[in-house]
């Protein structure tokens, strides 16, 4: 027989968990609950300070939590239903892990006495959580949930940002709790950079050309970029960002930085003369995939690799100390900063480049650009150096289906800023119900679907991996033009207005109108 | 540097894998490939006997493989892309595991030399696979893939049906292979029932009332049901099916069997006088969830539990031997068999019961009914005893999002039979792109969406778990009527025709028209 629930009016373990999350500064809960989470939902009812955002599938929930935290700079919690609910959300947890996004996952599970019954939904929740989490814990009773939640938040906020997964058996949520919620814990600081590593980095940078200064993480915000540009300009080192990044500050007045190319042969060609790589929050660049006859590392075999700052270190401080040690000029040279350039609106046939051009021309100041455009959006990055100042959020873990929820979460994490979501059509299929949350929450967000009706990247990868030319079976795996999805209908089905554009002029017009209004809007860009 | 690929024209490990799957009788591949699977896709191109079916998200892929195997009675293979691709498909693998569906998952992974690089998509594939698989193996080289595939198929076909997951590093797929594909292995037979267990079961059944004969698995097909009905009629034992079942043969002329109720208090009341439970392929009934103050087991504490046949045993043979031992009559009594009854078409307001009534009245002979209607469809089961003969496939693992892909796979596994998919709206959101595959494959399938615009079951569960009455936050987690999804638009967006019905007459008309035509159709039943 099961443990009794807290009496009406009595405080439950779930209440304690909620109080503790709020005390630690977590006040957004992205949720898709089930029966085992009903008492947590009841606790949310008693805690109006906790903003609850429903996602109609768990991949939406975890992707929103990622986007939220990238902009709000603190973790949200997710609420997921047992092992299968967690499993549905894992791909976007993977992406968040690769972005070093702080995230607290609360995963409900069967009551402890029910575990032996192997009920239909029973699964190895820990086993599912571990591959994508930095920290996994199961509560040991209602009264332990305050401390456990505080620890989860602290773990999530441990630099560079971690995934903490807390498993909540239903009877701990419904049991009576007497313990007080712990006071707010200190947010862990990034580690100071190591002097020896900085000295090696400074020496390599002083050798100038042939040295790569590779940035990731916080170093890609305005201050870090300015410091890095001063160093690169003074030494002649090459400045690059890693291939995929959680958040970059870009546009007018900001330091222009390119990324390591995705295409392996381009990356190898660009980096072939690199003799030393100084990493600030970045990892030494490797191929996104392996290809026959190609190396894993994008750096030459004899390249010296120096981590001036590991991802958990204070990368901006490392750059400050490097700049001081190298005696650079006090500001980046003008030619490193994006200046105003009039980009005309595109005309003629609608291409991926025309879409990028129109978005750059129309981008509002302070916009947040979320990019899961995969192969179609490669032109946006170099084109948008001179766009209005904006934040640029990217798919970091390669698991498609992040874009729509990432943009949704970013809009919730940064109210008052316009979000532009650049979205490949194949990837959009994975987490389509994110559009519904955009409508429910009245978010100010324009989604551009690059509708090429195919996994365009796979056509290229098929050839790149030496598989030859796609035949009939392969094309049936790569192309989804029969039937072609109707993105305007899909958006309407989710309660979001939309329009289709099949010329550059029409796209620019629709985009202008969509950006001028408030609320979510979807544009199907037929390219 | 990576291993070279097989030269053009040379046979690859992926070719060997495909040849071996075909030799073992696996000729359907449900797929959502990525870069690491390009050589497997190339091999599929050279094997036109392998039917490739694209799903636009991995939950669709694994759910289709489940539906296919339930009807075709042999496993399909799935093709999934690295750890995150597998993760997206795991919830429906969980459901398949709970249905004892045979399934071979081929999960591509990075090339072996690339693993040390911790590239963005790298994840612990084995760790993700194990919680939902009965067997997990990673290939050790291109030439091993023939034997490994044969073993995977044999494991999948080991009674009662297992999940076999084969991890395929890209370099093993692209490497040259000389080994021959192994010959077809024998399909493992179910184990013979144990005489001692049968003797105990026979003794308990002879005690008549107070003994429960609980069926699952193959015992729920026509022959098993007839044997069980003869036994129950002769002994006075109570005959029931377990709560959720992979496949039941039902309708006109077939034995009418009820299920253990989902609602715990109803199950406890029904079974309170049970003194012995004889299980044939079933597990002793437990609560789907735990509730405060309620037991886990649905049987009285002192009830004797006798497994006449474990799930891996030959349940039909067990029933044959029990019938012989008990000396029953040669055919089930007429009152146990469903007879023709004219069910009128419903009129008036459209309710869940009216939907069920119209479906029963209109159901074509030989239809396959796939049921993920959750709370809305509870009336269909008792109403449909007297419907035309049909197969009834159900969500077995409780992980919502199975219904649309299950129906899609069932239509592929049983061509020529009409599929009727009874689908809750909340659950349909999880794997919506299954509709696209229905359109692409021109499947003969009618989907009925129970559009109540809420997780209706959670309203009940909230109260049942003693959480009180839902407040503002809870209702925002349970209801998705703001905005209400437009299922006709969503279907159209996926390339499937649809219509909305908000009266019983209109629903019956639209259903009749949809069943009379060929091809996929979606009906939004606003209840």
Interface residues (C-beta under 8 A of the other chain):
Chain A: X1 X2 X3 X4 X5 X8 X31 X33 X34 X35 X36 X38 X39 X41 X42 X44 X45 X46 X47 X48 X50 X52 X54 X56 X57 X59 X83 X84 X85 X87 X88 X90 X91 X94 X95 X98 X110 X111 X113 X114 X116 X117 X118 X119 X120 X121 X123 X124 X127 X128 X130 X131 X132 X170 X171 X174 X244 X283 X286 X287 X288 X289 X290 X291 X292 X293 X294 X295 X296 X297 X396 X397 X398 X399 X401 X426 X429 X430 X432 X433 X436 X439 X440 X457 X458 X461 X462 X464 X465 X466 X467 X468 X470 X471 X472 X473 X474 X476 X477 X480 X482 X483 X484 X485 X486 X487 X488 X489 X490 X491 X492 X493 X494 X495
Chain B: X1 X2 X3 X4 X5 X8 X31 X33 X34 X35 X36 X38 X39 X41 X42 X44 X45 X46 X47 X48 X50 X52 X54 X56 X57 X59 X83 X84 X85 X87 X88 X90 X91 X94 X95 X98 X110 X111 X113 X114 X116 X117 X118 X119 X120 X121 X123 X124 X127 X128 X130 X131 X132 X170 X171 X174 X244 X283 X286 X287 X288 X289 X290 X291 X292 X293 X294 X295 X296 X297 X396 X397 X398 X399 X401 X426 X429 X430 X432 X433 X436 X439 X440 X457 X458 X461 X462 X464 X465 X466 X467 X468 X470 X471 X472 X473 X474 X476 X477 X480 X482 X483 X484 X485 X486 X487 X488 X489 X490 X491 X492 X493 X494 X495
